[in-house]
Amino acid sequence: MAGAKILRIYLDHDDLRRAEAGNFNIIERISRAFESRNFRVELRRNSAAERLKSATRRGYSLFMMDDPFHPRALTLRRAYFYPFWRIETSAKRWEWQIAQTAFQPAKIDRDAARTFCNAWRKRLFGAAADRPRRNGFVYVPLQGRLLEHRSFQTISPVAMIQSVLDNDPGRPVILGYHPSEIYTPEETQAIDALCERHSRLRVASEPMPELLAGCDYVVTENSSVALSGYFFHKPALLFARIDFHHIAINTADTEDRAAFRAIQTAEPDYDAYLYWFLKLTAINGGSDQAEAQILDMVRRRGWEV
């Protein structure tokens, strides 16, 4: 084992205050799970120095989103939609166990999947997802660092936009800026220049659910908007690695022209996939089984609990 029955959970300031006040559900469920196995649970301030010290401390360490850089550490990250979470051996989503696991739709209970997705579709998006349609445009949700080609991407975001324009020459293309990103003048100038050259390209003014409801398909590097699009039964074309790649078309697997041909007729089983991705493989922090799911997940990651 790790040398002592201690779990230290490293949290940033606001999360630490929430957890100490008993207002952070998943931390409370993790604490209960480990305390049921006679562990002492300590909440620690997250900093580079504290994480570094964790490598020499007895017991296990759980980081919120940060890299679990030593053998007795794991990372905790939300599985996109609250209250679903994953505990993993890497901070990179495309290295997670779910990313390496084959999706087998034939093994999914279709009725259970439909019921699950109908409930969560209404909970997450309300009436916006009730009547999805294909209004003849491509939705491109953007993330950050628009001019850079990062190691997990096949091309830069700006080059991705150009690929959409080149490979789908008929449809209007609507770009969505990420609401939490601060874009540089160089980035916005590059987008403005593309919009000036291509009359069918524009930056969205509509909210994300409205664009998902109306688009023909989603193109993105690896934005979680594509996963949200599955609730609207909209196919996704990705230009980067990610954990929800299984039913998407990905340019990491094929060249751009073939990928755009494939997306025109893609009709995967969205409900079965979301049921598998969330219900069957993630921790549901709001369920009665949360503690058992937590213990099962950390054991499969090698912790002796």
N, C-alpha and C positions, 0 to 999 in steps of 0.2 A: 504494500500500500504506500501512501505518500509519506508515512512516518508519523503522522498524528491525525486524529479525527477532527480536523479543523477545515472549514471552508471560509475563505476570505473573498468577499464580493467587492470589486472596485468600481466605484460610481462617481460620475462628475457631480459638481456641487448641487445642482437642482435635484437630480435624481437621488443623491444621498439624503438630502433633506426630506424628500418624499418618502423614501424607504424608512428613515428613522421615525417619521411620523405615522408609519403604517399605512401610507397611501399609495404604495407602488405594488400592485397586485402580484406581478410575476416574481418579484423579489421576496414577497411574503410566502408565495407558494414554494419557491426554491428553499427558503429557510425552513419551512415546515417539513419538506421532504427530507432534508439532510438531518434535521433535529430528530426526526423519527428513526434515523439510523445512528443516533447518539453522537452526532457531530456537533461541535460548537461552530456557530456561524458568526462571522465578524463582518461588519460593513466598514469599508475603508475608502478614504478619499482617493480618487483616481488621479494619478499624475505619472509622468515618466519615471520619476524617482521611486515612487511607491511600487509601480509595476516592476521596476528593476530589482527592488528588494525582495519581491515575491519569489524570485528564483532561488533565494537562499533560505526562505522560510519553510518550515515544515507544514505539511498539509497541502490542500488544493487551492487554486486561485481561479476565479471567474471574472473575466473582464467584459465590460459592456462595449462591444463592437471593436475593441482594440485587439491587436495581434497577440494570440496566445503563444508567446515565443519560447516557452520552456515546457518540458514533458508533463508537468503537473498543472498546466493551465489550459483553460478552454475559453471560448468567447460566447457571449450571449447576444443575440440580435433578433429583432422582431422579424417575423416572416411576412413583412409588408403590411398585413392587416391586423390590427389589434382585435383579440387577445392571443394571436398565434405567434409562437416564438420557436427559435432553434438554438441549440447549444452545439458548437462545432469546434473542430481542431484548427480552423483557419479563419482569419478575418475576411478572406476573399470568397465571396458567394459562389463563384464558379468552381471552387475547390471543395465545396461542401458535399457531404454524402449524398444529398438529394440530387445534386448535379451529376453525380456519377452513377446514379441508379436508373435503370431502364423503367420507363412508364409502360405499363401493360394494360391498356384499356379493357381488354377482354375479361380481366379479372375484377373489374369494378362493378358493383351493384348499381345499375342504371337508375332505378327508382330512388335509391338512397342519395345518389349523386344529384339527381334533379331536385329532390326536396331540399337538400343542403344548399344548393346554389340558388334556388328560388328565394330561400330565406335570407341568405347573405347578400344577394343582389339587391333586395329591397332594403336591407339594413344599411348597406354601404352607399347606394346610389339613389334610392327612392324611386320616384316615377321616371327619372331620366333613362333608366335601363328597361322600362316596360315595353317600349316599342322601338327597338333598334332598327335602323334602316340603312340602306346603302345609297347615299346622296351623291356619289361620284367624285369624292375627293380623298386624298391621302393625308393622314394626320401624322406629323413628325414631331413628337415630344423631345425636346432637347434637354441636355444636362449641363455640365460645366466644361470648361477648357475646350472651347469650340474649335480652336485652331491646332490643337495637339492631337497626334496619333499615339495613343497610349498602348502599352504592351498587350492589353486584353482586348483591344479593338482591332478590327480589320483595316479601317481607315479612320481619318479624323472626322468629327461631326460635320464640318463644313464640306468635306469631300463626300460624305454620305448624302447630304442634301443634293449635291450635284449629281450623284448617282441616281437618286430618285427622279430628278428632272430628265436625265438621259435615258433611263430605262422604263419610265412610265410617261411617255410624251404627251398623253392626252388629258390626264386628270389635273385639276387644280391641286396644289400642295399647300397645306396649312401648317406652319411651324408653331410650336408652343414653347415659350421660354419657361425654364424652371423657376417657380416662384421664390425659391430660397437662394438662388444663385445671384451673384453680383458679377455682371459681365463687363469686360474691359472695353474701352473705346474701340480697340482694334477688332474685337469680336463683333460688336454691334455694327461697326462699319463694314465688316465682311458680309454680314447678313443683309444689311441695307443694299450693298452692291449687288448681291444675288437677286434681291427682290426687284431692283431697278432693271436688271437684265432679263428677268423672266416675269412677265405680267401675270402668270398663273400662280406665282409664289407670293405668299404673304404671311405676316406674323399674326397669330390668333388674337382676337379680342374676346372670343367666347370662352366659357369655362370648360375645363377638361371633360366632365361628363357629357356635355352637349356635343363636343367634338367626337367622343367615342361613340355616342349614339348615332351620329350621322355619317361617319367615315366609311370608306370601303375596306381599308386596312390600315394598320399602324406600322410605321417604320421608325426605328430608334436604335441607338447603340445598345443600351440595356436598361432603359428606364422602366421603372415599375408600372408606368402607365400602360405598357404593353400587357402586363399581367392583369391589370384592371380591365383592359379591353376584352379579355377572355370572358368576363361576366356579361359583356355585350355581344359575345360570339363574333368577335372581330379578329381575323388572322393577324399575326405579327411577323415582321421581317426584321431580324436583328443583325447588327453590325459589330457585335461584341459577345464575349462569353458571359454567361450568367447562370443562375441556378434554375430558372424557369424556362429553359431553352427547348424542352422536350417536344412540344407541339408547334414550335415556331419554325419558320424558315430562317436559316442562319448563313450569312455569307462567309462564316468561318468554315462551312462545310461545302460550299459551292460558289462558283463565280457569280458576279452580280447579275448578269443578264439571265442566267438560269434561275436564280433566286426570284427575280421579279416575274418570270414566267410562272414559277410554281405558286407564288402567292395569289395569283389570279383565281386559282381553283381550290385553294386550301380550305378544307372544312373538317378540322379535327374535332374530336369529342371534347368540347370545352368543359362541360359540366363534370364529366368523369375525371378530367385532369385536375380541375380545381378541388374536387373532393379528395383526390389522392394527395395533391400537393399540400393542402391545408388540413383537412380532417384526419387523414390516415398517416401522415408523416411528420406533422408539426406538433408542438406542445400547445394545447389550448388552455391558457392560463385561467379561463373562466369556467372550466369544466370540473366535475367531481373527480376526474381521473388525472388532474394536472400533476399531482405529486408522483403518482406512479409513472406517468409519462416522463417526468424529469429524471427520475432515478433510472428508468430504462435507457434514456438517451445518454446519460453520462456513463453508464456502464458500457454501452456500445462504443463509447469513445475511450474506454480503457481505465476508467476510474473504478477503484474498488470501494464500493459503497453498499 
